[in-house]
Amino acid sequence: MAISSFPRHRFFIIPLISFALFCFYSGYAEDPARMFEKALLCFNNKLIYSGCDEEYRLNESGNINVPPQITDQFCNGPCLAETQLLLNCINNIFAGFLFDNKASVRAISDTIRAGCSFSRQRGSL
């Protein structure tokens, strides 16, 4: 009976090994540390941040320093769009990315959206 069940397992193991090799060589099973390093490259991408002053840019720590008096400039100028491009870049490379302050890309995005909304939260980044 053990001999007759072996051929069935072979039909399961061969596709499993093939799938694992495909994932490894296609990048799907990429090392999380390497994916994190690739995501960090988004912060230095000159095509993403080109019009936003460096002092108002989101950094690797998860901090974005926008004084209340600059909120309109940030939200209506290139900084908001470029910060969203940065977050998309990071998320497309490594969906599980966490900033140094343990915030997720989604949490940062939601915070920026709330800070730029026309509600009492505006300017509370």
TIKEKOL-113101 format. One line per 2 residues: for each residue y, z, x of C-alpha. Coordinates in Angstrom, 1 decimal, m for minus. Layout:
<rs>
Y:Z:X ~ ...;
</rs>
This chain:
<rs>
0.0:0.0:0.0 ~ 2.4:0.7:2.9;
1.8:m2.8:4.3 ~ 2.6:m4.5:1.0;
5.9:m2.6:0.6 ~ 7.1:m3.6:4.1;
7.9:m7.2:3.1 ~ 10.2:m6.0:0.3;
12.2:m3.8:2.7 ~ 12.5:m6.7:5.1;
14.3:m8.7:2.4 ~ 16.7:m5.7:2.0;
17.3:m4.9:5.7 ~ 18.0:m8.4:6.9;
20.9:m9.0:4.4 ~ 22.2:m5.5:5.2;
22.2:m6.1:8.9 ~ 23.8:m9.5:8.3;
26.6:m7.9:6.2 ~ 27.2:m5.2:8.8;
27.5:m7.8:11.6 ~ 29.9:m9.9:9.4;
32.1:m6.8:8.7 ~ 32.1:m5.9:12.4;
33.1:m9.4:13.6 ~ 35.5:m10.2:10.8;
37.5:m7.0:11.2 ~ 36.5:m5.3:8.0;
34.8:m2.5:9.9 ~ 37.7:m2.1:12.3;
38.2:1.2:14.0 ~ 40.7:3.3:12.1;
42.5:4.2:15.3 ~ 43.0:0.6:16.2;
44.2:m0.1:12.6 ~ 46.7:2.7:13.0;
48.0:1.3:16.2 ~ 48.4:m2.1:14.6;
50.3:m0.5:11.7 ~ 52.7:1.1:14.2;
53.6:m2.4:15.4 ~ 55.3:m2.9:12.1;
58.1:m0.5:13.1 ~ 59.0:m2.7:16.1;
58.7:m6.1:14.2 ~ 62.1:m7.8:14.7;
61.4:m10.0:11.6 ~ 61.2:m6.9:9.4;
64.1:m4.8:10.6 ~ 67.0:m7.1:11.5;
70.0:m6.1:9.3 ~ 69.5:m2.4:8.7;
71.2:m0.1:11.2 ~ 68.7:1.8:13.3;
69.9:5.2:12.2 ~ 69.0:4.5:8.6;
65.5:3.1:9.3 ~ 62.3:4.7:8.3;
60.5:6.1:11.3 ~ 56.9:6.9:12.3;
57.5:10.6:11.4 ~ 58.1:9.6:7.7;
61.8:10.5:7.9 ~ 64.6:8.3:6.7;
68.1:9.7:7.3 ~ 70.5:8.3:4.7;
73.5:10.5:4.1 ~ 74.6:10.7:0.4;
77.8:8.7:1.1 ~ 75.7:5.8:2.5;
73.3:5.7:m0.4 ~ 74.9:2.7:m2.1;
75.1:0.8:1.3 ~ 71.4:1.6:1.9;
70.2:0.7:m1.6 ~ 72.3:m2.4:m2.1;
72.1:m3.8:1.4 ~ 69.4:m5.0:3.7;
68.0:m1.5:4.4 ~ 66.1:m1.1:1.1;
64.5:m4.6:1.3 ~ 63.6:m4.2:5.0;
62.2:m0.7:4.4 ~ 60.0:m2.1:1.6;
58.9:m4.9:3.9 ~ 58.0:m2.3:6.5;
55.9:m0.3:4.0 ~ 54.2:m3.5:2.8;
53.4:m4.4:6.5 ~ 51.9:m1.0:7.1;
49.9:m0.9:3.9 ~ 48.5:m4.5:4.4;
47.2:m3.4:7.8 ~ 46.0:0.1:7.1;
46.1:1.2:3.5 ~ 45.2:4.8:4.5;
48.1:5.1:6.8 ~ 49.8:8.6:6.9;
53.1:9.2:8.6 ~ 53.5:12.2:10.9;
54.7:14.3:8.0 ~ 51.4:13.5:6.2;
53.2:11.3:3.6 ~ 51.4:8.2:2.4;
53.0:4.8:2.2 ~ 53.0:5.2:m1.6;
54.7:8.6:m1.4 ~ 57.5:7.2:0.8;
57.9:4.2:m1.4 ~ 58.1:6.4:m4.6;
60.7:8.6:m2.9 ~ 62.9:5.7:m1.8;
62.6:4.2:m5.3 ~ 63.7:7.6:m6.8;
66.5:7.9:m4.3 ~ 67.9:4.5:m5.1;
67.5:4.8:m8.8 ~ 70.6:5.1:m11.0;
69.7:8.6:m12.1 ~ 70.6:12.2:m11.1;
68.2:11.7:m8.1 ~ 70.3:8.9:m6.6;
71.2:9.8:m3.1 ~ 68.6:12.5:m2.8;
66.4:10.7:m0.2;
</rs>
